[in-house]
Amino acid sequence: MKKEKKDKLLPKLKNNIKKSLSFLNKKNKFNMMEVVALMIITTIFGMFLGGVLMYKKGALNTGIKKELNEFVNTYTEILNEYYEDISSEGLLEAGISGMVDYLGDPYSVYMDEEASTAFLEKVSGKYIGIGTTIGEYMDGSIKIQEVNKDGPAYKAGLREGDILIKVDNKDIKDKKVSDISTLVKGKEGTTVTLTVTRDGEELTFKVKRESIDIESVSSEVITYKDKKIGYLIIDIFALNTASQFENKLKELEKEDIEALVIDLRGNSGGYLTTVTDIISLFVPKGKVIYQLKTKDEIEKIIDKTSDKRDYKIALLVNGGTASASEVLTEALVEENKAITIGTITYGKGKVQKTQELTNGASIKYTFQEWLTPSGKSIDEKGIKPKYEVVYEKDEEKDKYDTQLKKALELLAEGEKNE
């Protein structure tokens, strides 16, 4: 920015800050957190103004400046004049949430700290805890349903079926399962004391909280009509899903599988980078695997790896197959490597970005649209499978559901794409 322009803008910026903080000179009951919150907003205002100037090559957007100033003034006016005491943090959350709601986009949302933590745990594929799942039974008792054999709870001595009665020596009677889970959770490296009863005996265990991987991929080899077929289920495309998928795939290949079923039913998506890594295991180097469309351009994402597989693949899909799952589906179908079985997919062709906020909350907003390798959009349309099969399962007659059975039959018979 030229010096003369900067000299003109600085007094105005100082005046805005002075005006925004003038309410502090009045007699009020604001605490330090409220003061800091307002200072942050004012600082963001200054930074944003500088950013606009930098990217606009010196052109000042006075509309943006006025709107931000009005936002700060409204915030201070409500805090100072509203007839009841209100939370400054709550007011800020409402302001941010309102901006996201204004977009009118079902995929752009504001998540408070609790929802944000749960979401980020899910998509990161990790959580801080002790490696157990608890549940309430008919008699009102809280029992440990599952214990991760690689987790700290198992190493400490806790076992499936133990009845939980205390957390850190506090009785948990009449508490909800969600509240008990919150008590058990904590910072990595800290310890929690759990008291349980087992076969009528009261036992106490000290367990160290650790970072635990969430398994998002499961696998098995199915022998169908004398043909070995690999079966992989992907629950979500978390940050660690690609490495789990590749490890499971290589284990199946050591069993000399002749074809592969990838089950994407109910998989609502996840990280685009994760699905990119998985697609790259199958398609030849140099192929377009999907495209990304922004306001200004379309970028083709090219496979840069030397990995590829030649065996036939069947993809199981349904109405819960969405987003990254649909990216994988279209990439393998258009490369003529996969057939699809099931029902029409969800139809989510938008890409979101997540921004964590300093208060522990986060916002998720749409910033791109993804297109298939050939440039098609599936948004609000979904993907119609080649073989439409309604899900049915009768374990007494067949251990496979109708969709999986159809996939196994097609692969065993050597079905080829037209």
RAJO-V376454 format. One line per field, one symbol per residue. psi: psi as a letter, one per 40 degrees, with the letter a starting at -180 (. if undefined). Layout:
psi=???
This chain:
psi=hiddddddddddddddddddededeihafhiddddddddddddddddddddddddefehhgdddddddddddddddddddeieihihddddddddddddddddfheehihhiddddddddddedeiihaefihiihideeihihdihheeiddddeeiihehhhdihfehheheiiddddddddiaiheiiihhhihhfehhihhhhhhihhhhhehiiihhhhfehhhihhhhdigideddddddddddddddefieihhhheheheaahddddddddeediiheihdiihhaddihhhhhheieiiieiihhhhiaeehibdddddddddddefeiihhbiiidfhfihiihhhieeeiiihiheihiiideeihehedihhidhhhhhihgdddheiidddddddddddefiii.
